[in-house]
């Protein structure tokens, strides 16, 4: 039998309902804290050098040993300097003897000048005495000559008186010439010739004469004194070099590396040891390019040193101006006090930075996102019981949650753990 109907056929409607669990997008504060890692690095490294060449005969320090400032690090020996010291001591003795000799000669010169001055004064007195005698004899001669003219005195007597008078006159001339010779160098004109203005005071004039006539001896004393000073200065220089053979630490720190051992010869200005100052160290932390813009010098940082079970607070003291060419990260330094020297360079550290003040963003569990990347993802919203797919921009992901900066609003209903079979526009049934 053939049956037929003229009833209109109704259009089929896709009406498969799927059960889903939901979460509400709640605004939560995003604690903009960045976690990173790094290592401990020393701040200051001192390369200690030998200022004087020599052979090491004592080098008691060891790698990793803590050295206090002023401690003896090494002792060297230089036989040439020891020989030079002996030679300097001999030179000082010779120079001292020469100085003593010239000083004595100078004193003798002063006494000789004083003696000559007295001799000149004596000569002047002798001349005056002879002048008196000559005048007296001259008067006697004149009287006898008057008597001779009247026949009271014989020719012999007159002749004898003439001889005596002539002898006194000749003796007086000789004394005056001798005085002139003795006064050479002791006259006012001698002072003027040598650039000395003669004093009118007798005592000062006397000193000027002594100074003029002892110049050579005084110069010899000055020369001997200069030689003695030079020898003593050479000895001080050699002793200073010998002191440098005992090398002391200029700062406190840990021995990083020794470059020589006992018995080895060290050249001048050669590095023998590297000392690391660990009284204060740096935590060197590495931050990605996208995060470095949130930090500046002075930003607080919490540092954890797991090996010491220690936590310290510090601030950023230095930010590298250039990113690492391989990793693209920037290095950041934070200073840490280390007075007890427990923190060692190379130790691993964990760090937490506070980027800025916390902000509120819509937040959902990370189980609610699909096709997620670091910066974007998709979620399925429930709008009037229908599934609607939305693109979102991720601000931060941590601790199982996602903070969303764009794409959804507060209190929007989001499908949690969405089924891979759910389709946009599909009717959904919310279950608890």
C-alpha positions as CSV (number, residue, x, y, z in Angstrom):
1,X,0.0,0.0,0.0
2,X,1.2,3.5,-0.8
3,X,0.6,6.1,1.8
4,X,1.3,9.8,1.3
5,X,1.0,12.9,3.3
6,X,1.0,16.6,2.6
7,X,2.2,17.8,6.1
8,X,5.2,20.2,6.0
9,X,8.6,18.8,7.2
10,X,10.0,20.9,10.2
11,X,13.7,22.1,10.1
12,X,16.0,20.2,12.5
13,X,17.6,22.4,15.3
14,X,21.1,21.6,16.9
15,X,20.0,21.3,20.6
16,X,22.5,18.9,22.2
17,X,23.0,20.1,25.8
18,X,26.3,19.5,27.6
19,X,26.9,19.6,31.4
20,X,29.7,21.9,32.6
21,X,31.2,23.1,35.8
22,X,31.8,26.9,36.1
23,X,33.9,29.4,38.0
24,X,33.3,33.1,38.4
25,X,36.0,35.5,37.3
26,X,36.8,37.3,40.6
27,X,39.0,40.3,40.9
28,X,42.0,39.5,42.9
29,X,45.1,41.5,43.8
30,X,48.1,40.6,41.7
31,X,51.2,40.6,44.0
32,X,53.7,41.8,41.4
33,X,56.6,39.8,43.0
34,X,59.3,38.4,40.7
35,X,61.3,35.3,41.7
36,X,64.7,34.7,40.3
37,X,68.0,33.1,41.1
38,X,71.6,34.0,41.1
39,X,75.0,33.5,42.8
40,X,77.2,35.3,45.3
41,X,80.0,37.3,43.9
42,X,82.9,39.2,45.6
43,X,82.9,43.0,45.5
44,X,86.6,43.6,45.7
45,X,89.6,41.6,44.5
46,X,93.1,42.6,45.5
47,X,96.1,41.4,43.5
48,X,99.1,41.5,45.9
49,X,102.4,42.0,44.2
50,X,106.1,41.8,45.2
51,X,107.5,45.3,45.0
52,X,111.0,43.9,45.3
53,X,112.4,40.9,43.5
54,X,113.6,38.0,45.6
55,X,113.3,34.3,46.5
56,X,110.4,33.1,48.6
57,X,111.5,31.3,51.7
58,X,108.2,31.6,53.6
59,X,104.7,31.4,52.1
60,X,102.4,30.2,54.9
61,X,99.0,31.0,53.5
62,X,96.7,28.5,51.7
63,X,93.9,28.9,49.1
64,X,90.6,29.7,50.7
65,X,92.3,30.8,54.0
66,X,90.9,33.9,55.7
67,X,93.6,36.6,56.1
68,X,93.4,39.6,58.4
69,X,94.6,43.0,57.3
70,X,98.3,43.4,58.3
71,X,99.0,39.7,58.4
72,X,102.3,38.5,56.9
73,X,101.6,36.7,53.6
74,X,105.1,35.9,52.4
75,X,108.8,36.6,53.1
76,X,111.4,37.0,50.4
77,X,115.2,37.1,50.4
78,X,117.4,39.3,48.2
79,X,121.2,38.8,48.8
80,X,122.1,41.8,46.7
81,X,120.1,44.1,48.9
82,X,121.8,42.6,52.0
83,X,125.2,43.3,50.4
84,X,124.1,46.8,49.5
85,X,123.1,47.3,53.2
86,X,126.6,46.3,54.3
87,X,128.2,48.6,51.8
88,X,125.9,51.5,52.9
89,X,126.9,50.9,56.6
90,X,130.6,51.1,55.6
91,X,130.0,54.2,53.5
92,X,128.3,55.8,56.5
93,X,131.3,55.0,58.8
94,X,133.7,56.6,56.2
95,X,131.5,59.6,55.7
96,X,131.1,60.1,59.4
97,X,134.9,59.9,59.9
98,X,135.3,62.5,57.1
99,X,132.7,64.7,58.7
100,X,134.3,64.5,62.1
101,X,137.7,65.3,60.5
102,X,136.5,68.3,58.6
103,X,134.6,69.6,61.6
104,X,137.8,69.4,63.7
105,X,139.7,71.2,60.9
106,X,137.1,73.9,60.8
107,X,137.4,74.4,64.6
108,X,141.2,74.6,64.2
109,X,140.7,77.1,61.4
110,X,138.6,79.3,63.6
111,X,141.2,79.1,66.3
112,X,144.0,79.9,63.8
113,X,142.1,83.0,62.7
114,X,141.5,84.1,66.3
115,X,145.2,83.6,66.9
116,X,146.1,85.6,63.9
117,X,143.8,88.4,65.0
118,X,145.5,88.5,68.3
119,X,148.9,88.4,66.6
120,X,147.9,91.4,64.5
121,X,146.9,93.3,67.6
122,X,150.2,92.4,69.2
123,X,152.0,93.6,66.1
124,X,150.2,96.9,66.3
125,X,151.3,97.3,69.9
126,X,154.9,96.4,69.0
127,X,154.8,99.0,66.2
128,X,153.5,101.6,68.6
129,X,156.2,100.8,71.1
130,X,158.9,101.0,68.4
131,X,157.5,104.4,67.2
132,X,157.8,105.7,70.8
133,X,161.4,104.4,71.0
134,X,162.2,105.9,67.6
135,X,160.8,109.3,68.6
136,X,162.7,109.2,71.9
137,X,165.9,108.3,70.1
138,X,165.3,111.0,67.5
139,X,165.0,113.6,70.3
140,X,168.2,112.3,71.9
141,X,169.9,112.6,68.6
142,X,168.7,116.2,68.1
143,X,170.1,117.1,71.6
144,X,173.4,115.4,71.0
145,X,173.7,117.0,67.6
146,X,173.3,120.5,69.3
147,X,176.0,119.6,71.7
148,X,178.2,118.3,68.9
149,X,178.0,121.6,67.2
150,X,179.4,123.4,70.2
151,X,182.0,120.6,70.7
152,X,180.3,118.9,73.7
153,X,180.0,115.5,71.9
154,X,182.6,113.6,69.9
155,X,182.1,112.4,66.3
156,X,182.0,108.8,67.5
157,X,179.0,109.4,69.7
158,X,177.1,111.2,66.9
159,X,177.8,108.4,64.5
160,X,176.7,105.8,67.0
161,X,173.4,107.7,67.6
162,X,172.9,108.0,63.9
163,X,173.3,104.2,63.5
164,X,170.9,103.4,66.3
165,X,168.3,105.9,65.0
166,X,168.6,104.3,61.5
167,X,168.4,100.8,62.9
168,X,165.2,101.7,64.8
169,X,163.7,103.3,61.7
170,X,164.5,100.2,59.6
171,X,163.1,97.9,62.2
172,X,159.9,100.0,62.4
173,X,159.5,99.8,58.6
174,X,160.0,96.0,58.7
175,X,157.4,95.7,61.5
176,X,154.9,97.7,59.4
177,X,155.5,95.6,56.3
178,X,155.0,92.4,58.4
179,X,151.8,93.8,59.7
180,X,150.6,94.6,56.2
181,X,151.3,91.1,55.2
182,X,149.6,89.7,58.3
183,X,146.5,91.8,57.7
184,X,145.9,90.4,54.2
185,X,142.4,88.9,54.4
186,X,141.7,90.7,57.6
187,X,141.0,94.1,56.2
188,X,137.8,96.0,55.5
189,X,138.6,96.0,51.8
190,X,138.9,92.2,51.9
191,X,135.4,92.0,53.3
192,X,134.0,94.4,50.6
193,X,135.8,92.4,47.9
194,X,134.0,89.2,49.0
195,X,130.6,90.9,49.2
196,X,130.5,91.5,52.9
197,X,129.6,94.9,54.2
198,X,132.0,95.7,57.1
199,X,130.3,96.4,60.4
200,X,131.2,99.3,62.6
201,X,130.7,97.2,65.6
202,X,134.0,95.6,66.6
203,X,132.5,92.3,67.8
204,X,130.5,91.9,64.6
205,X,133.5,92.9,62.5
206,X,135.5,90.3,64.3
207,X,132.9,87.6,63.4
208,X,132.9,88.7,59.8
209,X,136.7,88.3,59.6
210,X,136.5,84.9,61.1
211,X,133.8,83.8,58.7
212,X,135.7,85.1,55.7
213,X,138.9,83.3,56.6
214,X,137.2,80.0,57.4
215,X,135.0,79.7,54.3
216,X,137.0,76.9,52.8
217,X,137.0,74.8,56.0
218,X,133.3,75.4,56.4
219,X,132.6,74.3,52.8
220,X,134.6,71.1,53.5
221,X,132.4,70.5,56.5
222,X,129.2,71.0,54.5
223,X,130.6,68.7,51.8
224,X,131.4,66.0,54.3
225,X,127.9,66.4,55.9
226,X,126.3,66.1,52.5
227,X,128.2,62.9,51.9
228,X,127.1,61.5,55.3
229,X,123.5,62.4,54.6
230,X,123.7,60.8,51.2
231,X,125.1,57.6,52.7
232,X,122.4,57.6,55.4
233,X,119.7,58.1,52.8
234,X,121.0,55.3,50.7
235,X,120.9,53.1,53.8
236,X,117.3,54.1,54.4
237,X,116.4,53.3,50.8
238,X,118.0,49.8,51.0
239,X,116.3,49.2,54.4
240,X,112.9,50.2,52.9
241,X,113.5,47.8,50.0
242,X,114.4,45.1,52.5
243,X,111.2,45.8,54.5
244,X,109.2,45.2,51.3
245,X,110.6,41.7,51.2
246,X,108.1,41.0,54.0
247,X,104.8,41.2,52.2
248,X,101.7,42.0,54.3
249,X,98.1,41.9,53.5
250,X,96.7,45.4,52.9
251,X,93.1,44.2,53.5
252,X,91.2,41.4,55.1
253,X,89.8,38.7,52.9
254,X,90.0,35.1,51.5
255,X,93.0,33.8,49.5
256,X,91.6,33.3,46.1
257,X,94.7,32.0,44.4
258,X,98.5,31.6,45.0
259,X,100.8,32.0,42.0
260,X,104.1,30.9,43.6
261,X,105.4,28.4,46.1
262,X,108.4,28.3,48.5
263,X,111.8,28.5,46.8
264,X,110.6,30.2,43.7
265,X,112.0,33.5,42.4
266,X,109.7,36.4,42.1
267,X,110.4,39.3,39.8
268,X,109.7,42.9,40.7
269,X,106.0,43.9,40.6
270,X,105.0,40.3,39.9
271,X,101.6,39.2,41.2
272,X,102.0,36.5,43.9
273,X,98.5,36.2,45.4
274,X,94.9,37.2,44.8
275,X,93.0,38.2,47.9
276,X,89.2,38.5,47.8
277,X,87.5,40.9,50.2
278,X,84.4,39.2,51.5
279,X,83.4,41.6,54.3
280,X,80.7,42.6,51.9
281,X,79.5,40.6,48.9
282,X,77.0,41.0,46.0
283,X,74.1,38.8,45.1
284,X,74.2,38.7,41.3
285,X,70.7,38.0,40.0
286,X,69.5,37.5,36.4
287,X,66.3,39.2,35.2
288,X,64.5,38.8,31.9
289,X,64.2,41.7,29.5
290,X,60.5,42.1,29.9
291,X,60.8,42.4,33.7
292,X,63.9,44.7,34.0
293,X,61.8,47.8,33.2
294,X,60.0,47.3,36.5
295,X,63.1,47.7,38.6
296,X,65.6,50.5,39.5
297,X,68.4,51.1,41.9
298,X,67.0,51.0,45.4
299,X,64.3,48.4,44.7
300,X,64.0,46.1,47.7
301,X,64.9,42.4,47.3
302,X,64.6,39.4,49.6
303,X,67.5,37.1,49.3
304,X,67.6,33.4,50.4
305,X,70.8,31.5,50.7
306,X,69.7,27.8,50.9
307,X,73.1,26.4,51.8
308,X,73.2,28.6,54.9
309,X,69.5,28.5,55.6
310,X,69.7,32.3,55.7
311,X,67.4,35.1,54.5
312,X,68.5,38.7,54.2
313,X,66.9,41.9,52.9
314,X,68.8,44.2,50.6
315,X,68.2,46.7,47.8
316,X,69.4,46.8,44.2
317,X,72.7,48.6,44.0
318,X,73.6,48.0,40.4
319,X,71.8,47.2,37.1
320,X,73.7,46.0,34.1
321,X,73.2,48.5,31.2
322,X,73.5,45.7,28.6
323,X,71.8,42.4,28.3
324,X,73.8,39.2,28.0
325,X,74.2,38.4,24.3
326,X,73.4,34.7,24.8
327,X,70.6,34.6,27.4
328,X,69.2,38.0,26.9
329,X,69.0,38.5,30.6
330,X,70.2,41.6,32.6
331,X,72.3,41.1,35.7
332,X,71.3,42.9,38.9
333,X,73.5,43.3,42.0
334,X,72.4,43.6,45.6
335,X,74.9,44.2,48.4
336,X,75.0,41.8,51.4
337,X,76.9,42.4,54.6
338,X,79.3,39.5,55.5
339,X,81.1,40.4,58.6
340,X,81.3,36.8,59.8
341,X,82.6,35.7,56.3
342,X,80.1,32.8,56.2
343,X,78.8,33.7,52.8
344,X,81.2,32.4,50.1
345,X,81.5,33.6,46.5
346,X,79.7,31.2,44.1
347,X,76.9,30.2,46.6
348,X,73.5,29.8,45.0
349,X,70.8,32.3,46.0
350,X,67.0,32.7,45.5
351,X,65.6,36.2,45.2
352,X,62.2,37.8,45.3
353,X,61.6,41.3,44.0
354,X,58.5,43.5,44.6
355,X,57.8,45.0,41.2
356,X,55.3,47.7,42.2
357,X,52.1,48.1,44.2
358,X,49.6,45.2,43.9
359,X,46.8,45.7,41.3
360,X,43.4,44.0,40.9
361,X,42.6,41.9,37.8
362,X,40.0,39.3,36.9
363,X,41.4,36.0,38.1
364,X,40.5,32.4,37.2
365,X,42.0,29.0,37.7
366,X,44.5,28.0,35.0
367,X,42.3,24.9,34.5
368,X,39.8,27.1,32.8
369,X,41.9,28.2,29.9
370,X,42.3,26.5,26.5
371,X,45.0,26.9,23.9
372,X,47.1,29.0,26.2
373,X,50.5,30.6,25.6
374,X,52.6,32.9,27.9
375,X,50.7,36.0,27.0
376,X,47.3,34.9,25.6
377,X,44.7,32.1,25.7
378,X,41.1,31.3,25.2
379,X,38.3,30.6,27.6
380,X,34.7,29.5,27.3
381,X,32.2,31.8,28.9
382,X,28.6,31.0,29.7
383,X,26.2,33.6,28.4
384,X,22.5,32.9,28.7
385,X,23.3,29.2,29.0
386,X,25.2,29.2,25.7
387,X,29.0,28.6,25.3
388,X,30.9,31.6,24.0
389,X,34.6,31.4,23.3
390,X,36.6,34.5,24.2
391,X,40.2,35.5,23.6
392,X,42.0,36.8,26.8
393,X,45.3,38.5,27.5
394,X,47.2,37.0,30.4
395,X,48.9,39.4,32.8
396,X,50.4,36.8,35.1
397,X,50.3,33.1,35.8
398,X,51.3,31.7,39.1
399,X,50.2,29.3,41.9
400,X,47.6,27.7,39.7
401,X,45.8,30.9,38.8
402,X,45.7,33.3,35.8
403,X,45.3,37.0,36.1
404,X,43.6,38.5,33.0
405,X,44.3,42.0,31.8
406,X,41.9,42.0,28.8
407,X,39.1,39.8,27.4
408,X,36.8,39.2,30.3
409,X,35.2,41.2,33.0
410,X,34.7,40.7,36.7
411,X,32.0,38.1,37.7
412,X,31.9,36.6,34.2
413,X,31.0,32.9,34.2
414,X,33.8,30.7,32.9
415,X,33.7,27.0,32.1
416,X,36.2,25.2,34.3
417,X,38.0,22.1,32.9
418,X,36.1,22.5,29.6
419,X,35.5,19.3,27.6
420,X,37.3,19.1,24.2
421,X,33.9,18.3,22.6
422,X,32.2,21.6,23.6
423,X,31.3,23.9,20.8
424,X,30.7,27.6,20.6
425,X,27.0,28.3,20.7
426,X,26.2,25.0,22.3
427,X,23.6,24.9,25.1
428,X,25.2,24.2,28.4
429,X,23.8,22.9,31.7
430,X,25.6,24.2,34.8
431,X,26.3,21.5,37.4
432,X,27.7,21.8,40.8
